[in-house]
Amino acid sequence: KAVLLKRMQNADFLLSYSRIETFGHVIAEDLCLVVPVISTPCKGADLYVDEKMGIACDADNEQSL
């Protein structure tokens, strides 16, 4: 667990590509560690990702990506 936590803390960002991320636990964990998130809009991500700590972009839209 300590190794995983250290890797997460040293990350530049989290890239989460999912259309059905129900709860967004991974996204929430990274945001708690102050790791910015780039995600696709889905129920779980929509709860947490805002313009201060991440970007939610449409995976089907090349311009958005």
All heavy atoms as TSV, in Angstrom:
chain	resi	resn	atom	element	x	y	z
A	1	LYS	N	N	0.809	-1.189	0.000
A	1	LYS	CA	C	0.000	0.000	0.000
A	1	LYS	C	C	0.852	1.253	0.000
A	1	LYS	O	O	0.501	2.233	-0.638
A	1	LYS	CB	C	-0.937	0.005	1.199
A	1	LYS	CG	C	-2.056	-0.992	1.101
A	1	LYS	CD	C	-2.979	-0.881	2.289
A	1	LYS	CE	C	-4.104	-1.871	2.166
A	1	LYS	NZ	N	-5.037	-1.782	3.281
A	2	ALA	N	N	1.936	1.243	0.724
A	2	ALA	CA	C	2.787	2.422	0.810
A	2	ALA	C	C	3.411	2.750	-0.546
A	2	ALA	O	O	3.525	3.914	-0.910
A	2	ALA	CB	C	3.872	2.212	1.854
A	3	VAL	N	N	3.802	1.726	-1.290
A	3	VAL	CA	C	4.396	1.931	-2.618
A	3	VAL	C	C	3.366	2.536	-3.564
A	3	VAL	O	O	3.655	3.480	-4.307
A	3	VAL	CB	C	4.960	0.609	-3.187
A	3	VAL	CG1	C	5.398	0.785	-4.627
A	3	VAL	CG2	C	6.105	0.108	-2.329
A	4	LEU	N	N	2.154	2.026	-3.534
A	4	LEU	CA	C	1.092	2.548	-4.382
A	4	LEU	C	C	0.782	4.004	-4.032
A	4	LEU	O	O	0.648	4.850	-4.914
A	4	LEU	CB	C	-0.174	1.700	-4.249
A	4	LEU	CG	C	-1.386	2.162	-5.060
A	4	LEU	CD1	C	-1.065	2.194	-6.543
A	4	LEU	CD2	C	-2.573	1.271	-4.789
A	5	LEU	N	N	0.696	4.307	-2.760
A	5	LEU	CA	C	0.434	5.674	-2.317
A	5	LEU	C	C	1.542	6.606	-2.796
A	5	LEU	O	O	1.270	7.702	-3.286
A	5	LEU	CB	C	0.312	5.728	-0.799
A	5	LEU	CG	C	0.021	7.098	-0.204
A	5	LEU	CD1	C	-1.297	7.658	-0.720
A	5	LEU	CD2	C	0.010	7.015	1.305
A	6	LYS	N	N	2.773	6.181	-2.692
A	6	LYS	CA	C	3.914	7.000	-3.131
A	6	LYS	C	C	3.835	7.251	-4.636
A	6	LYS	O	O	4.068	8.366	-5.097
A	6	LYS	CB	C	5.220	6.287	-2.771
A	6	LYS	CG	C	6.450	7.062	-3.075
A	6	LYS	CD	C	6.609	8.188	-2.099
A	6	LYS	CE	C	7.963	8.859	-2.301
A	6	LYS	NZ	N	8.058	10.097	-1.580
A	7	ARG	N	N	3.491	6.230	-5.420
A	7	ARG	CA	C	3.365	6.402	-6.870
A	7	ARG	C	C	2.256	7.375	-7.216
A	7	ARG	O	O	2.388	8.199	-8.106
A	7	ARG	CB	C	3.110	5.056	-7.550
A	7	ARG	CG	C	4.317	4.179	-7.603
A	7	ARG	CD	C	4.029	2.892	-8.312
A	7	ARG	NE	N	5.189	2.030	-8.302
A	7	ARG	CZ	C	5.177	0.778	-8.673
A	7	ARG	NH1	N	4.061	0.213	-9.089
A	7	ARG	NH2	N	6.271	0.062	-8.642
A	8	MET	N	N	1.144	7.275	-6.507
A	8	MET	CA	C	0.023	8.180	-6.759
A	8	MET	C	C	0.412	9.617	-6.413
A	8	MET	O	O	0.089	10.542	-7.140
A	8	MET	CB	C	-1.205	7.744	-5.964
A	8	MET	CG	C	-1.843	6.478	-6.501
A	8	MET	SD	S	-3.162	5.833	-5.442
A	8	MET	CE	C	-4.410	7.095	-5.615
A	9	GLN	N	N	1.120	9.818	-5.326
A	9	GLN	CA	C	1.523	11.153	-4.911
A	9	GLN	C	C	2.516	11.777	-5.888
A	9	GLN	O	O	2.576	12.988	-6.025
A	9	GLN	CB	C	2.132	11.119	-3.516
A	9	GLN	CG	C	1.113	10.875	-2.438
A	9	GLN	CD	C	1.743	10.681	-1.072
A	9	GLN	OE1	O	2.843	10.163	-0.957
A	9	GLN	NE2	N	1.029	11.076	-0.047
A	10	ASN	N	N	3.300	10.963	-6.569
A	10	ASN	CA	C	4.298	11.459	-7.509
A	10	ASN	C	C	3.765	11.620	-8.929
A	10	ASN	O	O	4.485	12.077	-9.809
A	10	ASN	CB	C	5.519	10.530	-7.524
A	10	ASN	CG	C	6.304	10.625	-6.241
A	10	ASN	OD1	O	6.322	11.657	-5.591
A	10	ASN	ND2	N	6.962	9.545	-5.864
A	11	ALA	N	N	2.514	11.276	-9.151
A	11	ALA	CA	C	1.940	11.362	-10.498
A	11	ALA	C	C	1.698	12.817	-10.882
A	11	ALA	O	O	1.385	13.661	-10.055
A	11	ALA	CB	C	0.627	10.587	-10.551
A	12	ASP	N	N	1.845	13.106	-12.185
A	12	ASP	CA	C	1.560	14.444	-12.698
A	12	ASP	C	C	0.067	14.651	-12.877
A	12	ASP	O	O	-0.441	15.750	-12.702
A	12	ASP	CB	C	2.266	14.672	-14.032
A	12	ASP	CG	C	3.776	14.713	-13.867
A	12	ASP	OD1	O	4.252	15.250	-12.847
A	12	ASP	OD2	O	4.481	14.201	-14.744
A	13	PHE	N	N	-0.629	13.585	-13.255
A	13	PHE	CA	C	-2.079	13.640	-13.440
A	13	PHE	C	C	-2.621	12.227	-13.573
A	13	PHE	O	O	-1.877	11.280	-13.773
A	13	PHE	CB	C	-2.471	14.475	-14.666
A	13	PHE	CG	C	-1.929	13.951	-15.968
A	13	PHE	CD1	C	-2.644	13.034	-16.718
A	13	PHE	CD2	C	-0.707	14.375	-16.448
A	13	PHE	CE1	C	-2.153	12.540	-17.912
A	13	PHE	CE2	C	-0.206	13.889	-17.643
A	13	PHE	CZ	C	-0.933	12.968	-18.382
A	14	LEU	N	N	-3.938	12.094	-13.445
A	14	LEU	CA	C	-4.634	10.830	-13.671
A	14	LEU	C	C	-5.438	10.973	-14.949
A	14	LEU	O	O	-6.154	11.949	-15.123
A	14	LEU	CB	C	-5.587	10.512	-12.520
A	14	LEU	CG	C	-6.580	9.365	-12.774
A	14	LEU	CD1	C	-5.856	8.029	-12.790
A	14	LEU	CD2	C	-7.691	9.368	-11.757
A	15	LEU	N	N	-5.301	10.028	-15.849
A	15	LEU	CA	C	-6.118	9.987	-17.056
A	15	LEU	C	C	-7.123	8.865	-16.886
A	15	LEU	O	O	-6.766	7.702	-16.783
A	15	LEU	CB	C	-5.248	9.741	-18.286
A	15	LEU	CG	C	-5.971	9.617	-19.618
A	15	LEU	CD1	C	-6.754	10.879	-19.926
A	15	LEU	CD2	C	-4.983	9.324	-20.722
A	16	SER	N	N	-8.399	9.230	-16.789
A	16	SER	CA	C	-9.454	8.251	-16.578
A	16	SER	C	C	-10.395	8.255	-17.775
A	16	SER	O	O	-11.117	9.227	-17.996
A	16	SER	CB	C	-10.232	8.602	-15.301
A	16	SER	OG	O	-11.336	7.743	-15.153
A	17	TYR	N	N	-10.357	7.181	-18.535
A	17	TYR	CA	C	-11.212	7.054	-19.712
A	17	TYR	C	C	-12.260	5.995	-19.420
A	17	TYR	O	O	-11.958	4.811	-19.386
A	17	TYR	CB	C	-10.380	6.662	-20.933
A	17	TYR	CG	C	-11.205	6.495	-22.181
A	17	TYR	CD1	C	-11.477	7.583	-22.986
A	17	TYR	CD2	C	-11.719	5.263	-22.537
A	17	TYR	CE1	C	-12.232	7.447	-24.139
A	17	TYR	CE2	C	-12.486	5.115	-23.683
A	17	TYR	CZ	C	-12.734	6.205	-24.477
A	17	TYR	OH	O	-13.495	6.068	-25.603
A	18	SER	N	N	-13.465	6.432	-19.134
A	18	SER	CA	C	-14.528	5.499	-18.817
A	18	SER	C	C	-15.870	6.118	-19.143
A	18	SER	O	O	-16.085	7.306	-18.924
A	18	SER	CB	C	-14.491	5.131	-17.332
A	18	SER	OG	O	-15.576	4.303	-17.003
A	19	ARG	N	N	-16.768	5.320	-19.657
A	19	ARG	CA	C	-18.117	5.807	-19.931
A	19	ARG	C	C	-19.077	5.422	-18.803
A	19	ARG	O	O	-20.164	5.948	-18.716
A	19	ARG	CB	C	-18.623	5.223	-21.242
A	19	ARG	CG	C	-17.826	5.667	-22.427
A	19	ARG	CD	C	-18.388	5.032	-23.687
A	19	ARG	NE	N	-17.514	5.227	-24.803
A	19	ARG	CZ	C	-17.554	6.286	-25.593
A	19	ARG	NH1	N	-18.409	7.236	-25.368
A	19	ARG	NH2	N	-16.726	6.392	-26.596
A	20	ILE	N	N	-18.659	4.493	-17.948
A	20	ILE	CA	C	-19.574	3.978	-16.927
A	20	ILE	C	C	-18.956	3.937	-15.536
A	20	ILE	O	O	-19.259	3.079	-14.744
A	20	ILE	CB	C	-20.076	2.565	-17.322
A	20	ILE	CG1	C	-18.907	1.626	-17.561
A	20	ILE	CG2	C	-20.990	2.629	-18.518
A	20	ILE	CD1	C	-19.278	0.183	-17.700
A	21	GLU	N	N	-18.075	4.872	-15.226
A	21	GLU	CA	C	-17.456	4.931	-13.902
A	21	GLU	C	C	-18.535	5.322	-12.906
A	21	GLU	O	O	-18.870	6.490	-12.738
A	21	GLU	CB	C	-16.318	5.942	-13.894
A	21	GLU	CG	C	-15.603	6.083	-12.590
A	21	GLU	CD	C	-14.854	4.835	-12.184
A	21	GLU	OE1	O	-14.239	4.180	-13.019
A	21	GLU	OE2	O	-14.926	4.509	-10.983
A	22	THR	N	N	-19.103	4.360	-12.227
A	22	THR	CA	C	-20.281	4.582	-11.404
A	22	THR	C	C	-20.030	5.483	-10.203
A	22	THR	O	O	-20.777	6.412	-9.940
A	22	THR	CB	C	-20.840	3.232	-10.922
A	22	THR	OG1	O	-20.994	2.392	-12.045
A	22	THR	CG2	C	-22.170	3.413	-10.244
A	23	PHE	N	N	-18.990	5.223	-9.448
A	23	PHE	CA	C	-18.767	5.970	-8.216
A	23	PHE	C	C	-17.594	6.948	-8.291
A	23	PHE	O	O	-17.551	7.897	-7.544
A	23	PHE	CB	C	-18.541	5.019	-7.044
A	23	PHE	CG	C	-19.712	4.115	-6.803
A	23	PHE	CD1	C	-19.633	2.767	-7.073
A	23	PHE	CD2	C	-20.903	4.625	-6.312
A	23	PHE	CE1	C	-20.712	1.938	-6.857
A	23	PHE	CE2	C	-21.999	3.805	-6.094
A	23	PHE	CZ	C	-21.898	2.452	-6.373
A	24	GLY	N	N	-16.629	6.694	-9.119
A	24	GLY	CA	C	-15.490	7.592	-9.242
A	24	GLY	C	C	-14.510	7.532	-8.094
A	24	GLY	O	O	-13.860	8.524	-7.764
A	25	HIS	N	N	-14.369	6.381	-7.456
A	25	HIS	CA	C	-13.473	6.270	-6.305
A	25	HIS	C	C	-12.020	6.583	-6.650
A	25	HIS	O	O	-11.343	7.274	-5.887
A	25	HIS	CB	C	-13.561	4.871	-5.688
A	25	HIS	CG	C	-14.848	4.627	-4.996
A	25	HIS	ND1	N	-15.463	3.404	-5.005
A	25	HIS	CD2	C	-15.676	5.427	-4.291
A	25	HIS	CE1	C	-16.584	3.471	-4.330
A	25	HIS	NE2	N	-16.738	4.693	-3.898
A	26	VAL	N	N	-11.543	6.071	-7.772
A	26	VAL	CA	C	-10.151	6.317	-8.158
A	26	VAL	C	C	-9.933	7.814	-8.385
A	26	VAL	O	O	-8.920	8.374	-7.963
A	26	VAL	CB	C	-9.787	5.506	-9.422
A	26	VAL	CG1	C	-8.421	5.890	-9.948
A	26	VAL	CG2	C	-9.848	4.019	-9.127
A	27	ILE	N	N	-10.894	8.438	-9.027
A	27	ILE	CA	C	-10.810	9.879	-9.276
A	27	ILE	C	C	-10.794	10.639	-7.953
A	27	ILE	O	O	-9.968	11.531	-7.737
A	27	ILE	CB	C	-11.981	10.332	-10.162
A	27	ILE	CG1	C	-11.820	9.728	-11.556
A	27	ILE	CG2	C	-12.082	11.846	-10.226
A	27	ILE	CD1	C	-13.035	9.836	-12.432
A	28	ALA	N	N	-11.670	10.287	-7.038
A	28	ALA	CA	C	-11.732	10.944	-5.734
A	28	ALA	C	C	-10.427	10.759	-4.956
A	28	ALA	O	O	-9.932	11.700	-4.326
A	28	ALA	CB	C	-12.909	10.411	-4.926
A	29	GLU	N	N	-9.854	9.568	-5.003
A	29	GLU	CA	C	-8.590	9.307	-4.305
A	29	GLU	C	C	-7.485	10.207	-4.833
A	29	GLU	O	O	-6.729	10.795	-4.057
A	29	GLU	CB	C	-8.182	7.845	-4.466
A	29	GLU	CG	C	-9.022	6.881	-3.693
A	29	GLU	CD	C	-8.728	5.423	-4.032
A	29	GLU	OE1	O	-8.046	5.138	-5.032
A	29	GLU	OE2	O	-9.200	4.572	-3.273
A	30	ASP	N	N	-7.378	10.308	-6.140
A	30	ASP	CA	C	-6.330	11.146	-6.718
A	30	ASP	C	C	-6.544	12.622	-6.398
A	30	ASP	O	O	-5.594	13.334	-6.101
A	30	ASP	CB	C	-6.237	10.922	-8.227
A	30	ASP	CG	C	-5.432	9.684	-8.544
A	30	ASP	OD1	O	-4.192	9.800	-8.601
A	30	ASP	OD2	O	-6.016	8.605	-8.704
A	31	LEU	N	N	-7.778	13.083	-6.456
A	31	LEU	CA	C	-8.049	14.472	-6.115
A	31	LEU	C	C	-7.713	14.754	-4.656
A	31	LEU	O	O	-7.230	15.841	-4.327
A	31	LEU	CB	C	-9.502	14.826	-6.422
A	31	LEU	CG	C	-9.849	14.878	-7.913
A	31	LEU	CD1	C	-11.349	15.061	-8.092
A	31	LEU	CD2	C	-9.080	15.975	-8.622
A	32	CYS	N	N	-7.928	13.783	-3.770
A	32	CYS	CA	C	-7.563	13.940	-2.356
A	32	CYS	C	C	-6.059	14.081	-2.184
A	32	CYS	O	O	-5.587	14.719	-1.242
A	32	CYS	CB	C	-8.071	12.765	-1.529
A	32	CYS	SG	S	-9.840	12.810	-1.256
A	33	LEU	N	N	-5.296	13.484	-3.102
A	33	LEU	CA	C	-3.838	13.589	-3.070
A	33	LEU	C	C	-3.346	14.779	-3.891
A	33	LEU	O	O	-2.159	14.917	-4.147
A	33	LEU	CB	C	-3.204	12.297	-3.601
A	33	LEU	CG	C	-3.438	11.059	-2.743
A	33	LEU	CD1	C	-2.970	9.811	-3.469
A	33	LEU	CD2	C	-2.739	11.199	-1.398
A	34	VAL	N	N	-4.250	15.634	-4.311
A	34	VAL	CA	C	-3.978	16.830	-5.101
A	34	VAL	C	C	-3.333	16.472	-6.447
A	34	VAL	O	O	-2.414	17.134	-6.912
A	34	VAL	CB	C	-3.126	17.859	-4.316
A	34	VAL	CG1	C	-3.141	19.212	-4.996
A	34	VAL	CG2	C	-3.612	17.999	-2.898
A	35	VAL	N	N	-3.809	15.407	-7.049
A	35	VAL	CA	C	-3.372	14.995	-8.384
A	35	VAL	C	C	-4.469	15.410	-9.360
A	35	VAL	O	O	-5.611	14.973	-9.224
A	35	VAL	CB	C	-3.151	13.467	-8.450
A	35	VAL	CG1	C	-2.811	13.035	-9.869
A	35	VAL	CG2	C	-2.056	13.042	-7.490
A	36	PRO	N	N	-4.155	16.279	-10.326
A	36	PRO	CA	C	-5.169	16.693	-11.298
A	36	PRO	C	C	-5.699	15.494	-12.102
A	36	PRO	O	O	-4.995	14.518	-12.312
A	36	PRO	CB	C	-4.426	17.659	-12.220
A	36	PRO	CG	C	-3.228	18.085	-11.450
A	36	PRO	CD	C	-2.882	16.936	-10.556
A	37	VAL	N	N	-6.938	15.623	-12.569
A	37	VAL	CA	C	-7.602	14.531	-13.271
A	37	VAL	C	C	-8.062	14.989	-14.650
A	37	VAL	O	O	-8.630	16.070	-14.793
A	37	VAL	CB	C	-8.818	14.031	-12.464
A	37	VAL	CG1	C	-9.635	13.027	-13.255
A	37	VAL	CG2	C	-8.375	13.430	-11.148
A	38	ILE	N	N	-7.807	14.168	-15.644
A	38	ILE	CA	C	-8.379	14.332	-16.976
A	38	ILE	C	C	-9.305	13.144	-17.154
A	38	ILE	O	O	-8.869	12.003	-17.100
A	38	ILE	CB	C	-7.300	14.331	-18.069
A	38	ILE	CG1	C	-6.298	15.448	-17.818
A	38	ILE	CG2	C	-7.945	14.458	-19.447
A	38	ILE	CD1	C	-5.075	15.376	-18.715
A	39	SER	N	N	-10.592	13.418	-17.339
A	39	SER	CA	C	-11.549	12.316	-17.406
A	39	SER	C	C	-12.601	12.567	-18.472
A	39	SER	O	O	-12.771	13.681	-18.946
A	39	SER	CB	C	-12.238	12.117	-16.059
A	39	SER	OG	O	-13.098	13.207	-15.806
A	40	THR	N	N	-13.283	11.507	-18.802
A	40	THR	CA	C	-14.437	11.617	-19.678
A	40	THR	C	C	-15.662	11.819	-18.801
A	40	THR	O	O	-15.711	11.330	-17.678
A	40	THR	CB	C	-14.597	10.339	-20.525
A	40	THR	OG1	O	-14.595	9.209	-19.657
A	40	THR	CG2	C	-13.476	10.192	-21.519
A	41	PRO	N	N	-16.639	12.579	-19.291
A	41	PRO	CA	C	-17.829	12.806	-18.476
A	41	PRO	C	C	-18.589	11.503	-18.216
A	41	PRO	O	O	-18.927	10.786	-19.144
A	41	PRO	CB	C	-18.678	13.759	-19.314
A	41	PRO	CG	C	-17.785	14.276	-20.374
A	41	PRO	CD	C	-16.703	13.271	-20.556
A	42	CYS	N	N	-18.787	11.186	-16.984
A	42	CYS	CA	C	-19.581	10.029	-16.580
A	42	CYS	C	C	-20.049	10.304	-15.158
A	42	CYS	O	O	-19.552	11.212	-14.504
A	42	CYS	CB	C	-18.785	8.737	-16.684
A	42	CYS	SG	S	-17.281	8.702	-15.731
A	43	LYS	N	N	-20.991	9.533	-14.687
A	43	LYS	CA	C	-21.591	9.823	-13.378
A	43	LYS	C	C	-20.574	10.010	-12.265
A	43	LYS	O	O	-20.628	10.958	-11.518
A	43	LYS	CB	C	-22.573	8.723	-12.995
A	43	LYS	CG	C	-23.894	8.833	-13.665
A	43	LYS	CD	C	-24.832	7.782	-13.114
A	43	LYS	CE	C	-26.203	7.939	-13.716
A	43	LYS	NZ	N	-27.132	6.939	-13.219
A	44	GLY	N	N	-19.648	9.102	-12.121
A	44	GLY	CA	C	-18.687	9.186	-11.027
A	44	GLY	C	C	-17.770	10.383	-11.127
A	44	GLY	O	O	-17.522	11.079	-10.155
A	45	ALA	N	N	-17.264	10.656	-12.316
A	45	ALA	CA	C	-16.336	11.771	-12.505
A	45	ALA	C	C	-17.038	13.104	-12.355
A	45	ALA	O	O	-16.472	14.064	-11.822
A	45	ALA	CB	C	-15.681	11.677	-13.868
A	46	ASP	N	N	-18.251	13.206	-12.816
A	46	ASP	CA	C	-18.993	14.470	-12.758
A	46	ASP	C	C	-19.161	14.978	-11.338
A	46	ASP	O	O	-19.308	16.177	-11.118
A	46	ASP	CB	C	-20.370	14.322	-13.410
A	46	ASP	CG	C	-20.284	14.153	-14.915
A	46	ASP	OD1	O	-19.200	14.389	-15.480
A	46	ASP	OD2	O	-21.300	13.773	-15.519
A	47	LEU	N	N	-19.126	14.093	-10.365
A	47	LEU	CA	C	-19.280	14.508	-8.972
A	47	LEU	C	C	-18.074	15.267	-8.449
A	47	LEU	O	O	-18.197	16.114	-7.576
A	47	LEU	CB	C	-19.511	13.280	-8.080
A	47	LEU	CG	C	-20.780	12.491	-8.308
A	47	LEU	CD1	C	-20.757	11.224	-7.459
A	47	LEU	CD2	C	-22.008	13.322	-7.972
A	48	TYR	N	N	-16.886	14.968	-8.980
A	48	TYR	CA	C	-15.654	15.463	-8.382
A	48	TYR	C	C	-14.846	16.436	-9.242
A	48	TYR	O	O	-14.224	17.334	-8.712
A	48	TYR	CB	C	-14.735	14.290	-8.016
A	48	TYR	CG	C	-15.394	13.244	-7.182
A	48	TYR	CD1	C	-15.659	11.986	-7.686
A	48	TYR	CD2	C	-15.776	13.511	-5.874
A	48	TYR	CE1	C	-16.269	11.013	-6.915
A	48	TYR	CE2	C	-16.395	12.549	-5.091
A	48	TYR	CZ	C	-16.631	11.298	-5.628
A	48	TYR	OH	O	-17.243	10.342	-4.856
A	49	VAL	N	N	-14.802	16.197	-10.530
A	49	VAL	CA	C	-13.904	16.962	-11.390
A	49	VAL	C	C	-14.489	18.345	-11.664
A	49	VAL	O	O	-15.620	18.473	-12.108
A	49	VAL	CB	C	-13.639	16.214	-12.713
A	49	VAL	CG1	C	-12.748	17.026	-13.622
A	49	VAL	CG2	C	-12.996	14.870	-12.441
A	50	ASP	N	N	-13.686	19.378	-11.371
A	50	ASP	CA	C	-14.078	20.741	-11.707
A	50	ASP	C	C	-12.880	21.449	-12.331
A	50	ASP	O	O	-11.798	20.880	-12.434
A	50	ASP	CB	C	-14.608	21.488	-10.491
A	50	ASP	CG	C	-13.576	21.671	-9.398
A	50	ASP	OD1	O	-12.373	21.485	-9.655
A	50	ASP	OD2	O	-13.959	21.995	-8.272
A	51	GLU	N	N	-13.057	22.687	-12.728
A	51	GLU	CA	C	-11.993	23.409	-13.427
A	51	GLU	C	C	-10.776	23.698	-12.552
A	51	GLU	O	O	-9.707	23.978	-13.057
A	51	GLU	CB	C	-12.528	24.706	-14.041
A	51	GLU	CG	C	-13.105	25.696	-13.066
A	51	GLU	CD	C	-14.572	25.425	-12.723
A	51	GLU	OE1	O	-15.223	24.566	-13.343
A	51	GLU	OE2	O	-15.071	26.057	-11.794
A	52	LYS	N	N	-10.907	23.585	-11.241
A	52	LYS	CA	C	-9.766	23.818	-10.357
A	52	LYS	C	C	-8.806	22.630	-10.338
A	52	LYS	O	O	-7.601	22.806	-10.198
A	52	LYS	CB	C	-10.251	24.085	-8.934
A	52	LYS	CG	C	-10.979	25.390	-8.775
A	52	LYS	CD	C	-11.425	25.557	-7.347
A	52	LYS	CE	C	-12.257	26.814	-7.204
A	52	LYS	NZ	N	-12.783	26.962	-5.847
A	53	MET	N	N	-9.356	21.418	-10.414
A	53	MET	CA	C	-8.511	20.231	-10.259
A	53	MET	C	C	-8.628	19.236	-11.405
A	53	MET	O	O	-8.291	18.080	-11.247
A	53	MET	CB	C	-8.861	19.504	-8.962
A	53	MET	CG	C	-8.285	20.152	-7.737
A	53	MET	SD	S	-6.480	20.260	-7.769
A	53	MET	CE	C	-6.013	18.544	-7.747
A	54	GLY	N	N	-9.106	19.679	-12.553
A	54	GLY	CA	C	-9.143	18.720	-13.634
A	54	GLY	C	C	-9.913	19.200	-14.840
A	54	GLY	O	O	-10.370	20.332	-14.909
A	55	ILE	N	N	-10.028	18.277	-15.778
A	55	ILE	CA	C	-10.720	18.539	-17.027
A	55	ILE	C	C	-11.598	17.333	-17.327
A	55	ILE	O	O	-11.144	16.198	-17.241
A	55	ILE	CB	C	-9.713	18.696	-18.185
A	55	ILE	CG1	C	-8.748	19.855	-17.921
A	55	ILE	CG2	C	-10.442	18.891	-19.503
A	55	ILE	CD1	C	-7.571	19.871	-18.877
A	56	ALA	N	N	-12.841	17.590	-17.676
A	56	ALA	CA	C	-13.720	16.529	-18.176
A	56	ALA	C	C	-13.930	16.810	-19.665
A	56	ALA	O	O	-14.428	17.865	-20.032
A	56	ALA	CB	C	-15.054	16.533	-17.439
A	57	CYS	N	N	-13.475	15.893	-20.509
A	57	CYS	CA	C	-13.603	16.108	-21.946
A	57	CYS	C	C	-14.311	14.922	-22.594
A	57	CYS	O	O	-14.181	13.791	-22.150
A	57	CYS	CB	C	-12.252	16.351	-22.584
A	57	CYS	SG	S	-11.036	15.077	-22.297
A	58	ASP	N	N	-15.066	15.222	-23.618
A	58	ASP	CA	C	-15.846	14.226	-24.334
A	58	ASP	C	C	-14.918	13.335	-25.152
A	58	ASP	O	O	-14.221	13.806	-26.056
A	58	ASP	CB	C	-16.862	14.923	-25.233
A	58	ASP	CG	C	-17.780	13.971	-25.955
A	58	ASP	OD1	O	-17.653	12.744	-25.752
A	58	ASP	OD2	O	-18.634	14.440	-26.715
A	59	ALA	N	N	-14.901	12.060	-24.867
A	59	ALA	CA	C	-13.997	11.117	-25.536
A	59	ALA	C	C	-14.333	10.929	-27.009
A	59	ALA	O	O	-13.485	10.509	-27.787
A	59	ALA	CB	C	-14.035	9.773	-24.833
A	60	ASP	N	N	-15.561	11.236	-27.405
A	60	ASP	CA	C	-15.949	11.077	-28.803
A	60	ASP	C	C	-15.714	12.332	-29.617
A	60	ASP	O	O	-15.973	12.355	-30.816
A	60	ASP	CB	C	-17.437	10.692	-28.894
A	60	ASP	CG	C	-17.689	9.327	-28.271
A	60	ASP	OD1	O	-16.797	8.461	-28.376
A	60	ASP	OD2	O	-18.756	9.136	-27.679
A	61	ASN	N	N	-15.228	13.388	-28.995
A	61	ASN	CA	C	-15.023	14.654	-29.669
A	61	ASN	C	C	-13.522	14.947	-29.753
A	61	ASN	O	O	-12.886	15.274	-28.753
A	61	ASN	CB	C	-15.740	15.766	-28.898
A	61	ASN	CG	C	-15.620	17.108	-29.544
A	61	ASN	OD1	O	-14.682	17.395	-30.273
A	61	ASN	ND2	N	-16.588	17.961	-29.263
A	62	GLU	N	N	-12.953	14.839	-30.934
A	62	GLU	CA	C	-11.518	15.042	-31.122
A	62	GLU	C	C	-11.078	16.429	-30.683
A	62	GLU	O	O	-10.025	16.583	-30.084
A	62	GLU	CB	C	-11.163	14.837	-32.601
A	62	GLU	CG	C	-10.126	13.777	-32.825
A	62	GLU	CD	C	-9.839	13.598	-34.283
A	62	GLU	OE1	O	-9.024	14.374	-34.817
A	62	GLU	OE2	O	-10.418	12.688	-34.877
A	63	GLN	N	N	-11.885	17.422	-30.986
A	63	GLN	CA	C	-11.558	18.794	-30.618
A	63	GLN	C	C	-11.476	18.956	-29.099
A	63	GLN	O	O	-10.590	19.613	-28.581
A	63	GLN	CB	C	-12.596	19.763	-31.200
A	63	GLN	CG	C	-12.265	21.213	-30.992
A	63	GLN	CD	C	-11.020	21.644	-31.739
A	63	GLN	OE1	O	-10.640	21.060	-32.747
A	63	GLN	NE2	N	-10.346	22.652	-31.224
A	64	SER	N	N	-12.397	18.337	-28.389
A	64	SER	CA	C	-12.409	18.400	-26.928
A	64	SER	C	C	-11.155	17.764	-26.343
A	64	SER	O	O	-10.567	18.290	-25.400
A	64	SER	CB	C	-13.656	17.702	-26.390
A	64	SER	OG	O	-13.634	17.651	-24.990
A	65	LEU	N	N	-10.768	16.621	-26.901
A	65	LEU	CA	C	-9.572	15.944	-26.413
A	65	LEU	C	C	-8.330	16.766	-26.681
A	65	LEU	O	O	-7.434	16.858	-25.894
A	65	LEU	CB	C	-9.447	14.562	-27.063
A	65	LEU	CG	C	-10.477	13.532	-26.643
A	65	LEU	CD1	C	-10.352	12.279	-27.500
A	65	LEU	CD2	C	-10.317	13.187	-25.177
